[in-house]
Amino acid sequence: MEFLKALESIRCPVLDWIMQAFTFLGEETVFMVLAIVLFWCVDKWKGYYLLSASFVGTVLSQGLKLICRIPRPWVKDPTFTVVKSAQSGATGYSFPSGHTQGAVCAYGGIARMTRRRWLRWGMGLLVLLIGFSRMYLGAHYPVDVGVGLILGLTAVLVMYSVFQKARESTRFMYGLLAVLLAITLGYLAFVKFWKFPADAYEIDAITGTSNYANALKNAWSLLGSLLGLIVGYTADRKTQFSEKAPLLGQICKTVLGLAILVGLKVLLKKLFSMLSEDLFWDCLRYFCMVAFAVGVWPLSFPFWAKIKLKK
């Protein structure tokens, strides 16, 4: 806590804003945009790789949160304050840092795929700044960030080797997806049926949710995302879509596709919330989003490949 309190003592509005900006770069929305742009415009296998590495890292991170059940810094020490702008993203237990793990999977994954040294160093520096921002804002202890780095790096390195084989064999890819599905179902069963201590069900006054509710929501979201990825991959094997297109076509398909995806996310959230509060609907929402991004929207790519500026 001494290190966090030292950071607390140097806070100011400008630094708060800068660190919140770095934290934002480690959030789920930014990662999804990066993975989708890679998938749609650069190399779909790089997109598959980032999505799968992030999936593995998230399961590891969320599982450790429930096993270790380390409270957030402001819960452990009520005299310690968290920067208000970071409160909404600081849900669940503190250890390990999900933001840091996600940043390593996103930017570390990009670093692993590129041979450009400047880009590797840039991505590494960005990961470190995101991790530091989580401590500065008061959301995590140093050990949370350190373990988040290790988990993310493990997922990035292991899945990179795995995807070298998956890219060459459809059967191997389906085998990988089956293993990921079994892990997800196991994690969901663990969260849903294990009897956790009473503190797991207590509502945090700052975030407005319990650690258990957050973990269960994440488990259903992960299942929906993976099922969507499986359906999308199957559709891709049938269509064999190409990511190539003129610059104007790439811009149009990316902007419109992301707009539809965001609209789908918002619309389904409102629609399903009217039907029921059951988290199954959250699973279905993420399934629809990933299936659209991976399997449905690529059906339009032959059209965008014809869009170019006239000379």
PyMOL commands that set and color helices and strands:
alter all, ss='L'
color gray80, all
select helices_A, chain A and resi 2-9+13-24+28-42+44-68+73-76+84-86+98-113+117-136+142-166+170-193+198-201+211-239+247-275+280-304
alter helices_A, ss='H'
color red, helices_A
deselect
rebuild
show_as cartoon
